[in-house]
Amino acid sequence: MAESVLDFVKRGCGGATMLMIHCEAGISRSTGLANALGRILGVEVRRENREFANPNTLVMRVIRDHAPVS
């Protein structure tokens, strides 16, 4: 699934200027994914729910581990 996410973002988002990521609660998985993608792609990550956000480190690690080395 991590490879699918990375492929979608790199190929499927073309000229997008914003990508919204969310899961059921928007607290852990989505913020972990957003953090990992932000680091991989070198883009700013904004969080609208900062006081509740707790990025899931497992999600971050899995996405980073599947990212192609550039």
PQR file with spaces between the fields and no chain letter, atoms N, CA, C, O and H, PARSE charges and radii, in Angstrom:
ATOM       1  N    MET     1       0.816   -1.176    0.000 -0.4000 1.5000
ATOM       2  CA   MET     1       0.000    0.000    0.000 -0.0000 2.0000
ATOM       3  C    MET     1       0.871    1.255    0.000  0.5500 1.7000
ATOM       4  O    MET     1       0.516    2.257   -0.621 -0.5500 1.4000
ATOM       5  N    ALA     2       1.998    1.204    0.687 -0.4000 1.5000
ATOM       6  CA   ALA     2       2.899    2.358    0.725 -0.0000 2.0000
ATOM       7  C    ALA     2       3.374    2.711   -0.678  0.5500 1.7000
ATOM       8  O    ALA     2       3.429    3.885   -1.045 -0.5500 1.4000
ATOM       9  H    ALA     2       2.286    0.390    1.191  0.4000 1.0000
ATOM      10  N    GLU     3       3.718    1.692   -1.460 -0.4000 1.5000
ATOM      11  CA   GLU     3       4.169    1.952   -2.832 -0.0000 2.0000
ATOM      12  C    GLU     3       3.055    2.561   -3.665  0.5500 1.7000
ATOM      13  O    GLU     3       3.319    3.426   -4.501 -0.5500 1.4000
ATOM      14  H    GLU     3       3.674    0.739   -1.162  0.4000 1.0000
ATOM      15  N    SER     4       1.831    2.136   -3.461 -0.4000 1.5000
ATOM      16  CA   SER     4       0.684    2.701   -4.182 -0.0000 2.0000
ATOM      17  C    SER     4       0.485    4.172   -3.834  0.5500 1.7000
ATOM      18  O    SER     4       0.219    4.999   -4.706 -0.5500 1.4000
ATOM      19  H    SER     4       1.617    1.434   -2.782  0.4000 1.0000
ATOM      20  N    VAL     5       0.617    4.482   -2.557 -0.4000 1.5000
ATOM      21  CA   VAL     5       0.474    5.874   -2.111 -0.0000 2.0000
ATOM      22  C    VAL     5       1.551    6.735   -2.752  0.5500 1.7000
ATOM      23  O    VAL     5       1.259    7.802   -3.292 -0.5500 1.4000
ATOM      24  H    VAL     5       0.833    3.810   -1.849  0.4000 1.0000
ATOM      25  N    LEU     6       2.796    6.275   -2.692 -0.4000 1.5000
ATOM      26  CA   LEU     6       3.900    7.047   -3.264 -0.0000 2.0000
ATOM      27  C    LEU     6       3.731    7.224   -4.767  0.5500 1.7000
ATOM      28  O    LEU     6       3.980    8.305   -5.299 -0.5500 1.4000
ATOM      29  H    LEU     6       3.034    5.408   -2.253  0.4000 1.0000
ATOM      30  N    ASP     7       3.313    6.173   -5.448 -0.4000 1.5000
ATOM      31  CA   ASP     7       3.090    6.259   -6.888 -0.0000 2.0000
ATOM      32  C    ASP     7       1.974    7.251   -7.208  0.5500 1.7000
ATOM      33  O    ASP     7       2.107    8.062   -8.125 -0.5500 1.4000
ATOM      34  H    ASP     7       3.111    5.294   -5.015  0.4000 1.0000
ATOM      35  N    PHE     8       0.888    7.189   -6.465 -0.4000 1.5000
ATOM      36  CA   PHE     8      -0.226    8.108   -6.676 -0.0000 2.0000
ATOM      37  C    PHE     8       0.216    9.558   -6.507  0.5500 1.7000
ATOM      38  O    PHE     8      -0.107   10.412   -7.332 -0.5500 1.4000
ATOM      39  H    PHE     8       0.780    6.530   -5.721  0.4000 1.0000
ATOM      40  N    VAL     9       0.948    9.826   -5.445 -0.4000 1.5000
ATOM      41  CA   VAL     9       1.373   11.198   -5.170 -0.0000 2.0000
ATOM      42  C    VAL     9       2.356   11.691   -6.229  0.5500 1.7000
ATOM      43  O    VAL     9       2.235   12.818   -6.710 -0.5500 1.4000
ATOM      44  H    VAL     9       1.211    9.131   -4.775  0.4000 1.0000
ATOM      45  N    LYS    10       3.319   10.861   -6.591 -0.4000 1.5000
ATOM      46  CA   LYS    10       4.336   11.298   -7.555 -0.0000 2.0000
ATOM      47  C    LYS    10       3.807   11.384   -8.976  0.5500 1.7000
ATOM      48  O    LYS    10       4.234   12.259   -9.729 -0.5500 1.4000
ATOM      49  H    LYS    10       3.417    9.946   -6.201  0.4000 1.0000
ATOM      50  N    ARG    11       2.889   10.506   -9.367 -0.4000 1.5000
ATOM      51  CA   ARG    11       2.406   10.486  -10.752 -0.0000 2.0000
ATOM      52  C    ARG    11       1.004   11.039  -10.901  0.5500 1.7000
ATOM      53  O    ARG    11       0.700   11.738  -11.868 -0.5500 1.4000
ATOM      54  H    ARG    11       2.541    9.795   -8.755  0.4000 1.0000
ATOM      55  N    GLY    12       0.154   10.724   -9.943 -0.4000 1.5000
ATOM      56  CA   GLY    12      -1.250   11.063  -10.077 -0.0000 2.0000
ATOM      57  C    GLY    12      -1.633   12.463   -9.645  0.5500 1.7000
ATOM      58  O    GLY    12      -2.743   12.915   -9.923 -0.5500 1.4000
ATOM      59  H    GLY    12       0.401   10.157   -9.157  0.4000 1.0000
ATOM      60  N    CYS    13      -0.733   13.153   -8.974 -0.4000 1.5000
ATOM      61  CA   CYS    13      -1.091   14.483   -8.479 -0.0000 2.0000
ATOM      62  C    CYS    13      -0.567   15.592   -9.378  0.5500 1.7000
ATOM      63  O    CYS    13      -0.738   16.773   -9.077 -0.5500 1.4000
ATOM      64  H    CYS    13       0.169   12.786   -8.748  0.4000 1.0000
ATOM      65  N    GLY    14       0.065   15.220  -10.467 -0.4000 1.5000
ATOM      66  CA   GLY    14       0.489   16.186  -11.484 -0.0000 2.0000
ATOM      67  C    GLY    14       0.852   17.552  -10.957  0.5500 1.7000
ATOM      68  O    GLY    14       1.770   17.686  -10.149 -0.5500 1.4000
ATOM      69  H    GLY    14       0.204   14.261  -10.712  0.4000 1.0000
ATOM      70  N    GLY    15       0.147   18.560  -11.402 -0.4000 1.5000
ATOM      71  CA   GLY    15       0.455   19.945  -11.020 -0.0000 2.0000
ATOM      72  C    GLY    15      -0.302   20.425   -9.801  0.5500 1.7000
ATOM      73  O    GLY    15      -0.489   21.629   -9.624 -0.5500 1.4000
ATOM      74  H    GLY    15      -0.599   18.452  -12.058  0.4000 1.0000
ATOM      75  N    ALA    16      -0.740   19.509   -8.958 -0.4000 1.5000
ATOM      76  CA   ALA    16      -1.496   19.915   -7.769 -0.0000 2.0000
ATOM      77  C    ALA    16      -0.661   20.835   -6.889  0.5500 1.7000
ATOM      78  O    ALA    16       0.546   20.646   -6.744 -0.5500 1.4000
ATOM      79  H    ALA    16      -0.589   18.531   -9.101  0.4000 1.0000
ATOM      80  N    THR    17      -1.309   21.820   -6.313 -0.4000 1.5000
ATOM      81  CA   THR    17      -0.627   22.732   -5.395 -0.0000 2.0000
ATOM      82  C    THR    17      -0.964   22.419   -3.949  0.5500 1.7000
ATOM      83  O    THR    17      -0.359   22.971   -3.030 -0.5500 1.4000
ATOM      84  H    THR    17      -2.290   21.973   -6.432  0.4000 1.0000
ATOM      85  N    MET    18      -1.936   21.528   -3.746 -0.4000 1.5000
ATOM      86  CA   MET    18      -2.303   21.128   -2.391 -0.0000 2.0000
ATOM      87  C    MET    18      -2.822   19.693   -2.418  0.5500 1.7000
ATOM      88  O    MET    18      -3.522   19.286   -3.345 -0.5500 1.4000
ATOM      89  H    MET    18      -2.428   21.080   -4.492  0.4000 1.0000
ATOM      90  N    LEU    19      -2.468   18.948   -1.395 -0.4000 1.5000
ATOM      91  CA   LEU    19      -2.939   17.579   -1.251 -0.0000 2.0000
ATOM      92  C    LEU    19      -3.504   17.443    0.156  0.5500 1.7000
ATOM      93  O    LEU    19      -2.800   17.684    1.136 -0.5500 1.4000
ATOM      94  H    LEU    19      -1.899   19.278   -0.642  0.4000 1.0000
ATOM      95  N    MET    20      -4.756   17.062    0.255 -0.4000 1.5000
ATOM      96  CA   MET    20      -5.377   16.865    1.554 -0.0000 2.0000
ATOM      97  C    MET    20      -5.348   15.371    1.876  0.5500 1.7000
ATOM      98  O    MET    20      -5.778   14.539    1.076 -0.5500 1.4000
ATOM      99  H    MET    20      -5.327   16.866   -0.542  0.4000 1.0000
ATOM     100  N    ILE    21      -4.842   15.056    3.044 -0.4000 1.5000
ATOM     101  CA   ILE    21      -4.738   13.660    3.488 -0.0000 2.0000
ATOM     102  C    ILE    21      -5.566   13.528    4.747  0.5500 1.7000
ATOM     103  O    ILE    21      -5.429   14.324    5.676 -0.5500 1.4000
ATOM     104  H    ILE    21      -4.493   15.732    3.694  0.4000 1.0000
ATOM     105  N    HIS    22      -6.427   12.523    4.778 -0.4000 1.5000
ATOM     106  CA   HIS    22      -7.212   12.316    5.991 -0.0000 2.0000
ATOM     107  C    HIS    22      -7.536   10.841    6.169  0.5500 1.7000
ATOM     108  O    HIS    22      -7.586   10.072    5.209 -0.5500 1.4000
ATOM     109  H    HIS    22      -6.539   11.876    4.023  0.4000 1.0000
ATOM     110  N    CYS    23      -7.749   10.479    7.397 -0.4000 1.5000
ATOM     111  CA   CYS    23      -8.245    9.150    7.720 -0.0000 2.0000
ATOM     112  C    CYS    23      -9.501    9.359    8.561  0.5500 1.7000
ATOM     113  O    CYS    23     -10.031   10.470    8.606 -0.5500 1.4000
ATOM     114  H    CYS    23      -7.708   11.103    8.177  0.4000 1.0000
ATOM     115  N    GLU    24      -9.969    8.348    9.205 -0.4000 1.5000
ATOM     116  CA   GLU    24     -11.239    8.472    9.929 -0.0000 2.0000
ATOM     117  C    GLU    24     -11.227    9.600   10.961  0.5500 1.7000
ATOM     118  O    GLU    24     -12.166   10.393   11.023 -0.5500 1.4000
ATOM     119  H    GLU    24      -9.538    7.446    9.169  0.4000 1.0000
ATOM     120  N    ALA    25     -10.179    9.674   11.761 -0.4000 1.5000
ATOM     121  CA   ALA    25     -10.127   10.696   12.801 -0.0000 2.0000
ATOM     122  C    ALA    25      -9.177   11.839   12.466  0.5500 1.7000
ATOM     123  O    ALA    25      -9.319   12.934   13.011 -0.5500 1.4000
ATOM     124  H    ALA    25      -9.416    9.030   11.711  0.4000 1.0000
ATOM     125  N    GLY    26      -8.212   11.608   11.581 -0.4000 1.5000
ATOM     126  CA   GLY    26      -7.278   12.664   11.205 -0.0000 2.0000
ATOM     127  C    GLY    26      -6.288   13.021   12.291  0.5500 1.7000
ATOM     128  O    GLY    26      -5.836   14.163   12.365 -0.5500 1.4000
ATOM     129  H    GLY    26      -8.096   10.718   11.138  0.4000 1.0000
ATOM     130  N    ILE    27      -5.951   12.081   13.119 -0.4000 1.5000
ATOM     131  CA   ILE    27      -5.069   12.359   14.256 -0.0000 2.0000
ATOM     132  C    ILE    27      -3.705   11.700   14.112  0.5500 1.7000
ATOM     133  O    ILE    27      -2.685   12.326   14.400 -0.5500 1.4000
ATOM     134  H    ILE    27      -6.318   11.152   13.058  0.4000 1.0000
ATOM     135  N    SER    28      -3.671   10.455   13.672 -0.4000 1.5000
ATOM     136  CA   SER    28      -2.442    9.682   13.710 -0.0000 2.0000
ATOM     137  C    SER    28      -1.967    9.246   12.323  0.5500 1.7000
ATOM     138  O    SER    28      -0.880    9.631   11.892 -0.5500 1.4000
ATOM     139  H    SER    28      -4.499    9.946   13.438  0.4000 1.0000
ATOM     140  N    ARG    29      -2.769    8.450   11.629 -0.4000 1.5000
ATOM     141  CA   ARG    29      -2.325    7.900   10.344 -0.0000 2.0000
ATOM     142  C    ARG    29      -2.146    8.979    9.287  0.5500 1.7000
ATOM     143  O    ARG    29      -1.130    9.011    8.593 -0.5500 1.4000
ATOM     144  H    ARG    29      -3.651    8.137   11.979  0.4000 1.0000
ATOM     145  N    SER    30      -3.116    9.848    9.165 -0.4000 1.5000
ATOM     146  CA   SER    30      -3.023   10.880    8.127 -0.0000 2.0000
ATOM     147  C    SER    30      -1.882   11.851    8.406  0.5500 1.7000
ATOM     148  O    SER    30      -1.192   12.270    7.477 -0.5500 1.4000
ATOM     149  H    SER    30      -3.941    9.822    9.729  0.4000 1.0000
ATOM     150  N    THR    31      -1.673   12.214    9.663 -0.4000 1.5000
ATOM     151  CA   THR    31      -0.576   13.130    9.964 -0.0000 2.0000
ATOM     152  C    THR    31       0.777   12.442    9.806  0.5500 1.7000
ATOM     153  O    THR    31       1.755   13.086    9.426 -0.5500 1.4000
ATOM     154  H    THR    31      -2.234   11.874   10.418  0.4000 1.0000
ATOM     155  N    GLY    32       0.844   11.140   10.094 -0.4000 1.5000
ATOM     156  CA   GLY    32       2.081   10.390    9.849 -0.0000 2.0000
ATOM     157  C    GLY    32       2.397   10.330    8.371  0.5500 1.7000
ATOM     158  O    GLY    32       3.544   10.522    7.968 -0.5500 1.4000
ATOM     159  H    GLY    32       0.050   10.617   10.402  0.4000 1.0000
ATOM     160  N    LEU    33       1.377   10.063    7.556 -0.4000 1.5000
ATOM     161  CA   LEU    33       1.559   10.025    6.101 -0.0000 2.0000
ATOM     162  C    LEU    33       1.964   11.396    5.575  0.5500 1.7000
ATOM     163  O    LEU    33       2.883   11.503    4.763 -0.5500 1.4000
ATOM     164  H    LEU    33       0.445    9.908    7.883  0.4000 1.0000
ATOM     165  N    ALA    34       1.295   12.429    6.025 -0.4000 1.5000
ATOM     166  CA   ALA    34       1.623   13.790    5.582 -0.0000 2.0000
ATOM     167  C    ALA    34       3.059   14.162    5.947  0.5500 1.7000
ATOM     168  O    ALA    34       3.778   14.729    5.125 -0.5500 1.4000
ATOM     169  H    ALA    34       0.549   12.343    6.684  0.4000 1.0000
ATOM     170  N    ASN    35       3.479   13.848    7.167 -0.4000 1.5000
ATOM     171  CA   ASN    35       4.858   14.147    7.583 -0.0000 2.0000
ATOM     172  C    ASN    35       5.875   13.431    6.698  0.5500 1.7000
ATOM     173  O    ASN    35       6.851   14.032    6.249 -0.5500 1.4000
ATOM     174  H    ASN    35       2.894   13.388    7.835  0.4000 1.0000
ATOM     175  N    ALA    36       5.637   12.147    6.453 -0.4000 1.5000
ATOM     176  CA   ALA    36       6.570   11.366    5.634 -0.0000 2.0000
ATOM     177  C    ALA    36       6.627   11.917    4.206  0.5500 1.7000
ATOM     178  O    ALA    36       7.715   12.098    3.659 -0.5500 1.4000
ATOM     179  H    ALA    36       4.844   11.659    6.818  0.4000 1.0000
ATOM     180  N    LEU    37       5.475   12.182    3.602 -0.4000 1.5000
ATOM     181  CA   LEU    37       5.459   12.724    2.237 -0.0000 2.0000
ATOM     182  C    LEU    37       6.110   14.096    2.176  0.5500 1.7000
ATOM     183  O    LEU    37       6.821   14.408    1.221 -0.5500 1.4000
ATOM     184  H    LEU    37       4.591   12.035    4.046  0.4000 1.0000
ATOM     185  N    GLY    38       5.872   14.911    3.187 -0.4000 1.5000
ATOM     186  CA   GLY    38       6.502   16.228    3.230 -0.0000 2.0000
ATOM     187  C    GLY    38       8.014   16.136    3.235  0.5500 1.7000
ATOM     188  O    GLY    38       8.691   16.889    2.535 -0.5500 1.4000
ATOM     189  H    GLY    38       5.295   14.657    3.963  0.4000 1.0000
ATOM     190  N    ARG    39       8.539   15.223    4.018 -0.4000 1.5000
ATOM     191  CA   ARG    39       9.998   15.045    4.072 -0.0000 2.0000
ATOM     192  C    ARG    39      10.536   14.483    2.765  0.5500 1.7000
ATOM     193  O    ARG    39      11.567   14.939    2.269 -0.5500 1.4000
ATOM     194  H    ARG    39       7.989   14.612    4.587  0.4000 1.0000
ATOM     195  N    ILE    40       9.846   13.500    2.207 -0.4000 1.5000
ATOM     196  CA   ILE    40      10.298   12.878    0.954 -0.0000 2.0000
ATOM     197  C    ILE    40      10.282   13.886   -0.194  0.5500 1.7000
ATOM     198  O    ILE    40      11.220   13.951   -0.989 -0.5500 1.4000
ATOM     199  H    ILE    40       9.009   13.130    2.610  0.4000 1.0000
ATOM     200  N    LEU    41       9.212   14.665   -0.271 -0.4000 1.5000
ATOM     201  CA   LEU    41       9.039   15.590   -1.392 -0.0000 2.0000
ATOM     202  C    LEU    41       9.599   16.980   -1.125  0.5500 1.7000
ATOM     203  O    LEU    41       9.666   17.805   -2.036 -0.5500 1.4000
ATOM     204  H    LEU    41       8.450   14.612    0.375  0.4000 1.0000
ATOM     205  N    GLY    42       9.997   17.246    0.100 -0.4000 1.5000
ATOM     206  CA   GLY    42      10.556   18.547    0.445 -0.0000 2.0000
ATOM     207  C    GLY    42       9.527   19.667    0.395  0.5500 1.7000
ATOM     208  O    GLY    42       9.810   20.762   -0.090 -0.5500 1.4000
ATOM     209  H    GLY    42       9.943   16.576    0.840  0.4000 1.0000
ATOM     210  N    VAL    43       8.319   19.380    0.904 -0.4000 1.5000
ATOM     211  CA   VAL    43       7.260   20.392    0.903 -0.0000 2.0000
ATOM     212  C    VAL    43       6.767   20.647    2.320  0.5500 1.7000
ATOM     213  O    VAL    43       6.924   19.816    3.214 -0.5500 1.4000
ATOM     214  H    VAL    43       8.089   18.490    1.297  0.4000 1.0000
ATOM     215  N    GLU    44       6.172   21.807    2.496 -0.4000 1.5000
ATOM     216  CA   GLU    44       5.618   22.192    3.796 -0.0000 2.0000
ATOM     217  C    GLU    44       4.379   21.355    4.111  0.5500 1.7000
ATOM     218  O    GLU    44       3.555   21.086    3.237 -0.5500 1.4000
ATOM     219  H    GLU    44       6.044   22.482    1.770  0.4000 1.0000
ATOM     220  N    VAL    45       4.267   20.954    5.365 -0.4000 1.5000
ATOM     221  CA   VAL    45       3.092   20.218    5.827 -0.0000 2.0000
ATOM     222  C    VAL    45       2.343   21.117    6.801  0.5500 1.7000
ATOM     223  O    VAL    45       2.888   21.542    7.819 -0.5500 1.4000
ATOM     224  H    VAL    45       4.937   21.172    6.075  0.4000 1.0000
ATOM     225  N    ARG    46       1.095   21.396    6.475 -0.4000 1.5000
ATOM     226  CA   ARG    46       0.251   22.198    7.369 -0.0000 2.0000
ATOM     227  C    ARG    46      -0.752   21.281    8.038  0.5500 1.7000
ATOM     228  O    ARG    46      -1.296   20.374    7.408 -0.5500 1.4000
ATOM     229  H    ARG    46       0.653   21.051    5.647  0.4000 1.0000
ATOM     230  N    ARG    47      -0.993   21.519    9.307 -0.4000 1.5000
ATOM     231  CA   ARG    47      -1.983   20.725   10.034 -0.0000 2.0000
ATOM     232  C    ARG    47      -3.035   21.654   10.610  0.5500 1.7000
ATOM     233  O    ARG    47      -2.722   22.619   11.308 -0.5500 1.4000
ATOM     234  H    ARG    47      -0.551   22.256    9.819  0.4000 1.0000
ATOM     235  N    GLU    48      -4.268   21.353   10.312 -0.4000 1.5000
ATOM     236  CA   GLU    48      -5.367   22.158   10.834 -0.0000 2.0000
ATOM     237  C    GLU    48      -5.767   21.719   12.243  0.5500 1.7000
ATOM     238  O    GLU    48      -6.416   22.476   12.965 -0.5500 1.4000
ATOM     239  H    GLU    48      -4.523   20.570    9.745  0.4000 1.0000
ATOM     240  N    ASN    49      -5.390   20.520   12.633 -0.4000 1.5000
ATOM     241  CA   ASN    49      -5.765   20.001   13.956 -0.0000 2.0000
ATOM     242  C    ASN    49      -4.531   19.800   14.835  0.5500 1.7000
ATOM     243  O    ASN    49      -4.385   18.760   15.478 -0.5500 1.4000
ATOM     244  H    ASN    49      -4.862   19.905   12.046  0.4000 1.0000
ATOM     245  N    ARG    50      -3.665   20.774   14.860 -0.4000 1.5000
ATOM     246  CA   ARG    50      -2.386   20.658   15.575 -0.0000 2.0000
ATOM     247  C    ARG    50      -2.517   20.198   17.026  0.5500 1.7000
ATOM     248  O    ARG    50      -1.698   19.412   17.501 -0.5500 1.4000
ATOM     249  H    ARG    50      -3.783   21.619   14.338  0.4000 1.0000
ATOM     250  N    GLU    51      -3.524   20.675   17.720 -0.4000 1.5000
ATOM     251  CA   GLU    51      -3.622   20.341   19.139 -0.0000 2.0000
ATOM     252  C    GLU    51      -3.947   18.868   19.383  0.5500 1.7000
ATOM     253  O    GLU    51      -3.697   18.351   20.472 -0.5500 1.4000
ATOM     254  H    GLU    51      -4.189   21.315   17.334  0.4000 1.0000
ATOM     255  N    PHE    52      -4.500   18.192   18.381 -0.4000 1.5000
ATOM     256  CA   PHE    52      -4.853   16.783   18.535 -0.0000 2.0000
ATOM     257  C    PHE    52      -3.929   15.850   17.756  0.5500 1.7000
ATOM     258  O    PHE    52      -3.901   14.648   18.018 -0.5500 1.4000
ATOM     259  H    PHE    52      -4.703   18.612   17.496  0.4000 1.0000
ATOM     260  N    ALA    53      -3.178   16.391   16.806 -0.4000 1.5000
ATOM     261  CA   ALA    53      -2.362   15.566   15.913 -0.0000 2.0000
ATOM     262  C    ALA    53      -1.243   14.858   16.673  0.5500 1.7000
ATOM     263  O    ALA    53      -0.556   15.450   17.505 -0.5500 1.4000
ATOM     264  H    ALA    53      -3.201   17.367   16.593  0.4000 1.0000
ATOM     265  N    ASN    54      -1.084   13.591   16.366 -0.4000 1.5000
ATOM     266  CA   ASN    54      -0.020   12.785   16.950 -0.0000 2.0000
ATOM     267  C    ASN    54       0.456   11.835   15.850  0.5500 1.7000
ATOM     268  O    ASN    54      -0.018   10.701   15.776 -0.5500 1.4000
ATOM     269  H    ASN    54      -1.642   13.109   15.690  0.4000 1.0000
ATOM     270  N    PRO    55       1.397   12.281   14.981 -0.5600 1.5000
ATOM     271  CA   PRO    55       1.794   11.485   13.819  0.2800 2.0000
ATOM     272  C    PRO    55       2.218   10.063   14.181  0.5500 1.7000
ATOM     273  O    PRO    55       3.015    9.850   15.095 -0.5500 1.4000
ATOM     274  N    ASN    56       1.674    9.108   13.456 -0.4000 1.5000
ATOM     275  CA   ASN    56       1.960    7.692   13.662 -0.0000 2.0000
ATOM     276  C    ASN    56       3.350    7.397   13.100  0.5500 1.7000
ATOM     277  O    ASN    56       3.565    7.474   11.891 -0.5500 1.4000
ATOM     278  H    ASN    56       1.027    9.281   12.714  0.4000 1.0000
ATOM     279  N    THR    57       4.285    7.062   13.978 -0.4000 1.5000
ATOM     280  CA   THR    57       5.665    6.837   13.547 -0.0000 2.0000
ATOM     281  C    THR    57       5.821    5.584   12.692  0.5500 1.7000
ATOM     282  O    THR    57       6.709    5.526   11.841 -0.5500 1.4000
ATOM     283  H    THR    57       4.111    6.999   14.960  0.4000 1.0000
ATOM     284  N    LEU    58       4.972    4.580   12.904 -0.4000 1.5000
ATOM     285  CA   LEU    58       5.033    3.393   12.059 -0.0000 2.0000
ATOM     286  C    LEU    58       4.651    3.741   10.618  0.5500 1.7000
ATOM     287  O    LEU    58       5.317    3.308    9.677 -0.5500 1.4000
ATOM     288  H    LEU    58       4.250    4.627   13.595  0.4000 1.0000
ATOM     289  N    VAL    59       3.597    4.511   10.447 -0.4000 1.5000
ATOM     290  CA   VAL    59       3.194    4.945    9.105 -0.0000 2.0000
ATOM     291  C    VAL    59       4.330    5.732    8.455  0.5500 1.7000
ATOM     292  O    VAL    59       4.648    5.511    7.286 -0.5500 1.4000
ATOM     293  H    VAL    59       3.056    4.863   11.211  0.4000 1.0000
ATOM     294  N    MET    60       4.936    6.639    9.198 -0.4000 1.5000
ATOM     295  CA   MET    60       6.042    7.441    8.662 -0.0000 2.0000
ATOM     296  C    MET    60       7.194    6.541    8.215  0.5500 1.7000
ATOM     297  O    MET    60       7.744    6.728    7.130 -0.5500 1.4000
ATOM     298  H    MET    60       4.677    6.819   10.147  0.4000 1.0000
ATOM     299  N    ARG    61       7.555    5.573    9.041 -0.4000 1.5000
ATOM     300  CA   ARG    61       8.679    4.686    8.731 -0.0000 2.0000
ATOM     301  C    ARG    61       8.384    3.818    7.503  0.5500 1.7000
ATOM     302  O    ARG    61       9.245    3.653    6.639 -0.5500 1.4000
ATOM     303  H    ARG    61       7.108    5.421    9.922  0.4000 1.0000
ATOM     304  N    VAL    62       7.189    3.272    7.427 -0.4000 1.5000
ATOM     305  CA   VAL    62       6.837    2.422    6.287 -0.0000 2.0000
ATOM     306  C    VAL    62       6.874    3.224    4.981  0.5500 1.7000
ATOM     307  O    VAL    62       7.406    2.746    3.979 -0.5500 1.4000
ATOM     308  H    VAL    62       6.489    3.406    8.129  0.4000 1.0000
ATOM     309  N    ILE    63       6.322    4.421    4.986 -0.4000 1.5000
ATOM     310  CA   ILE    63       6.349    5.246    3.770 -0.0000 2.0000
ATOM     311  C    ILE    63       7.782    5.599    3.401  0.5500 1.7000
ATOM     312  O    ILE    63       8.163    5.476    2.236 -0.5500 1.4000
ATOM     313  H    ILE    63       5.890    4.810    5.800  0.4000 1.0000
ATOM     314  N    ARG    64       8.572    6.030    4.353 -0.4000 1.5000
ATOM     315  CA   ARG    64       9.974    6.379    4.073 -0.0000 2.0000
ATOM     316  C    ARG    64      10.757    5.175    3.569  0.5500 1.7000
ATOM     317  O    ARG    64      11.587    5.317    2.670 -0.5500 1.4000
ATOM     318  H    ARG    64       8.262    6.130    5.298  0.4000 1.0000
ATOM     319  N    ASP    65      10.511    3.993    4.127 -0.4000 1.5000
ATOM     320  CA   ASP    65      11.229    2.787    3.714 -0.0000 2.0000
ATOM     321  C    ASP    65      10.888    2.361    2.290  0.5500 1.7000
ATOM     322  O    ASP    65      11.682    1.680    1.641 -0.5500 1.4000
ATOM     323  H    ASP    65       9.837    3.878    4.857  0.4000 1.0000
ATOM     324  N    HIS    66       9.724    2.752    1.803 -0.4000 1.5000
ATOM     325  CA   HIS    66       9.302    2.387    0.448 -0.0000 2.0000
ATOM     326  C    HIS    66       9.557    3.482   -0.575  0.5500 1.7000
ATOM     327  O    HIS    66       9.321    3.293   -1.768 -0.5500 1.4000
ATOM     328  H    HIS    66       9.079    3.305    2.331  0.4000 1.0000
ATOM     329  N    ALA    67      10.031    4.608   -0.114 -0.4000 1.5000
ATOM     330  CA   ALA    67      10.296    5.722   -1.037 -0.0000 2.0000
ATOM     331  C    ALA    67      11.541    5.430   -1.842  0.5500 1.7000
ATOM     332  O    ALA    67      12.537    4.960   -1.292 -0.5500 1.4000
ATOM     333  H    ALA    67      10.223    4.761    0.855  0.4000 1.0000
ATOM     334  N    PRO    68      11.503    5.700   -3.140 -0.5600 1.5000
ATOM     335  CA   PRO    68      12.714    5.506   -3.941  0.2800 2.0000
ATOM     336  C    PRO    68      13.812    6.458   -3.481  0.5500 1.7000
ATOM     337  O    PRO    68      13.554    7.610   -3.131 -0.5500 1.4000
ATOM     338  N    VAL    69      15.020    5.958   -3.489 -0.4000 1.5000
ATOM     339  CA   VAL    69      16.162    6.785   -3.101 -0.0000 2.0000
ATOM     340  C    VAL    69      16.469    7.736   -4.249  0.5500 1.7000
ATOM     341  O    VAL    69      16.629    7.321   -5.397 -0.5500 1.4000
ATOM     342  H    VAL    69      15.229    5.022   -3.773  0.4000 1.0000
ATOM     343  N    SER    70      16.548    9.042   -3.909 -0.4000 1.5000
ATOM     344  CA   SER    70      16.843   10.016   -4.963 -0.0000 2.0000
ATOM     345  C    SER    70      18.229   10.571   -4.823  0.5500 1.7000
ATOM     346  O    SER    70      18.644   11.405   -5.627 -0.5500 1.4000
ATOM     347  H    SER    70      16.417    9.380   -2.976  0.4000 1.0000
